[in-house]
Amino acid sequence: MDSPETRTPPVGRRERNKQRVKERLYTAAVELIVEKGYDHTSIDEIAERADVARGTFFNYFQRKEDIISAWGEQRRATLMTHLDSNSRFNPGSITRLQQGMAALARLNQEEQHLTIAMLTAWVKAGRPILEEPYVADVFAGIVESGVDRGELSTALSPDRVGNVLRDVYLGALYRWAHQPSDRPEALGEELQQILQLLLDGMAATTSP
């Protein structure tokens, strides 16, 4: 049991209300973006659907582009929750990489229409260049662990491999978003195939 010094204090009613309003605004925004597209969704429409005054929007988001950031933060949290839930089984680095790709695929497949709409907005806002390469860092950490454990080649640069994995993920995601099909799971299949191709050249060699 946590001691009184480390126990997290309960969230007050005021903070709960603020969180509910923020969630309403975010939900209203993503619903409208799916329906109308990012460019054709206005702050006035978001506020109206969330049933708040227009000025209330700016209490939680400085600009409409911040909805993109909130979307990205939610996806990052979901990705880490998935990876953390599997880490207790102490899987090897190759399994962790496969789980990471599977989690990324699931994030997009479960919200296909939202992903396509937000991905378009993300690119238009220049986020692939401006934002820190979070996914690359996640993959780099897994690769570094694999090198330390002798599962992956010591010749690998974890940072470079992380960037490569991020690049192939985004490339597959862009293709999937540009050519949506009745098989959203096709993204997951392609990511696993690409990963396997890379793993064939990344695995540590064993002496005969």
C-alpha positions in Angstrom: 0.0 0.0 0.0 1.2 3.5 -0.8 2.3 5.6 2.1 0.6 9.0 2.7 3.6 10.7 1.2 3.5 8.8 -2.1 -0.3 8.4 -2.5 -1.7 10.3 -5.4 -4.2 12.9 -4.1 -7.8 12.5 -5.4 -8.8 14.7 -8.3 -11.2 17.5 -7.2 -14.6 18.2 -8.8 -13.3 21.3 -10.5 -10.5 19.4 -12.2 -12.9 16.6 -13.2 -15.3 19.1 -14.8 -12.4 20.7 -16.7 -11.3 17.3 -17.9 -14.8 16.4 -19.1 -15.1 19.7 -21.0 -11.7 19.1 -22.7 -12.8 15.6 -23.6 -16.1 16.9 -25.1 -14.2 19.4 -27.2 -11.7 16.8 -28.4 -14.5 14.3 -29.2 -16.5 17.0 -31.0 -13.4 18.0 -33.0 -12.5 14.5 -34.2 -16.1 13.7 -35.1 -16.3 16.8 -37.2 -12.9 16.2 -38.8 -14.0 12.7 -39.8 -17.3 14.1 -41.2 -16.0 17.2 -43.0 -12.2 17.0 -43.1 -9.7 19.1 -41.0 -9.6 22.1 -43.3 -13.4 22.4 -43.4 -13.9 22.1 -39.6 -14.0 25.4 -37.7 -13.5 26.2 -34.1 -17.1 27.6 -34.0 -18.4 24.3 -35.1 -16.3 22.4 -32.6 -17.6 24.6 -29.7 -21.2 24.3 -30.9 -21.1 20.5 -31.0 -19.4 20.4 -27.6 -22.1 22.7 -26.3 -19.7 25.3 -25.0 -19.0 28.9 -25.8 -16.4 29.6 -28.5 -14.0 31.2 -26.0 -14.1 28.0 -23.9 -12.2 26.2 -26.7 -9.2 28.5 -26.1 -9.1 27.6 -22.4 -8.0 24.1 -23.5 -6.5 24.5 -26.9 -4.6 27.5 -28.1 -5.4 26.8 -31.8 -7.1 24.2 -33.9 -3.7 22.5 -34.7 -3.5 21.5 -31.0 -6.2 18.9 -31.7 -3.6 17.2 -33.9 -1.2 17.2 -30.9 -3.9 15.8 -28.6 -4.6 13.0 -31.1 -0.9 12.1 -31.3 -0.6 12.1 -27.5 -3.5 9.7 -27.1 -1.9 7.4 -29.7 1.4 7.5 -27.9 -0.2 6.7 -24.6 -2.1 3.8 -26.1 1.1 2.4 -27.8 3.1 2.6 -24.5 0.2 1.0 -22.6 0.2 -1.9 -25.0 4.0 -2.4 -24.9 4.1 -2.1 -21.1 1.4 -4.6 -20.7 3.4 -7.1 -22.7 6.8 -6.3 -21.1 5.9 -8.2 -17.9 6.3 -11.4 -19.9 9.9 -10.3 -20.6 9.7 -11.0 -24.4 12.8 -10.9 -26.6 13.6 -7.8 -28.6 12.3 -9.3 -31.9 9.0 -10.1 -30.3 8.9 -6.6 -28.9 9.5 -5.1 -32.3 6.7 -7.3 -33.7 4.4 -6.2 -30.9 5.2 -2.6 -31.6 4.4 -2.9 -35.2 1.2 -4.8 -34.4 0.1 -2.1 -31.9 0.7 0.7 -34.4 -1.3 -1.2 -37.0 -4.1 -1.7 -34.5 -4.2 2.0 -33.6 -4.8 2.9 -37.3 -7.1 0.0 -38.2 -9.5 0.5 -35.3 -10.0 4.2 -36.2 -9.4 4.0 -40.0 -11.5 7.0 -41.0 -10.1 9.2 -38.2 -6.6 8.1 -38.9 -6.9 9.1 -42.6 -8.4 12.5 -41.8 -5.9 13.3 -39.0 -2.9 12.0 -40.9 -3.7 14.4 -43.7 -3.9 17.2 -41.3 -0.7 16.1 -39.5 1.2 16.2 -42.8 -0.3 19.5 -43.9 0.8 21.0 -40.5 4.3 19.9 -41.1 4.3 17.7 -38.1 6.4 14.9 -39.6 9.3 17.4 -39.7 8.5 19.5 -36.6 7.7 16.8 -34.1 10.2 14.7 -32.2 10.4 11.2 -33.8 8.7 9.5 -30.9 8.1 6.2 -32.7 11.7 6.1 -33.7 12.8 6.5 -30.1 10.5 3.6 -29.0 12.0 1.3 -31.6 15.5 2.5 -30.9 15.1 1.6 -27.2 13.9 -1.9 -28.1 16.8 -2.4 -30.5 19.3 -1.2 -28.0 18.0 -3.7 -25.5 18.3 -6.4 -28.2 21.9 -5.5 -28.9 22.7 -5.6 -25.2 21.1 -9.0 -24.8 22.9 -10.5 -27.8 19.7 -10.9 -29.8 20.6 -8.3 -32.4 23.8 -7.6 -34.2 26.3 -5.4 -32.3 27.0 -3.6 -35.6 23.6 -1.9 -35.4 23.1 1.7 -34.4 19.9 1.7 -32.4 19.1 5.3 -33.3 19.5 4.6 -37.0 17.5 1.5 -36.9 14.8 3.3 -35.0 14.6 5.9 -37.7 14.5 3.3 -40.4 11.6 1.5 -38.7 9.8 4.7 -38.2 10.3 5.6 -41.9 9.0 2.2 -43.2 6.0 2.5 -40.8 5.1 5.9 -42.0 5.6 4.8 -45.7 3.3 1.9 -45.2 0.8 4.1 -43.3 0.7 6.7 -46.1 0.1 4.0 -48.7 -2.6 2.5 -46.6 -4.3 5.8 -46.1 -4.1 6.8 -49.7 -5.6 3.5 -50.9 -8.1 2.5 -48.3 -9.6 -0.9 -48.8 -12.2 -3.2 -47.3 -9.3 -5.0 -45.5 -7.9 -2.5 -42.9 -5.8 -5.4 -41.5 -3.7 -5.2 -44.7 -1.7 -2.5 -42.9 -0.7 -4.9 -40.1 0.2 -7.6 -42.6 2.5 -5.2 -44.6 4.2 -3.9 -41.5 5.0 -7.4 -40.3 6.4 -8.4 -43.7 8.6 -5.3 -43.9 9.8 -5.9 -40.3 10.7 -9.5 -41.1 12.7 -8.4 -44.1 14.7 -6.0 -41.9 15.1 -8.6 -39.1 16.6 -11.1 -41.5 19.6 -8.7 -41.7 19.5 -7.5 -38.1 19.7 -10.7 -36.2 22.9 -11.6 -34.4 25.0 -14.2 -36.1 25.8 -17.4 -34.1 29.0 -19.4 -34.4 28.6 -22.9 -35.9 
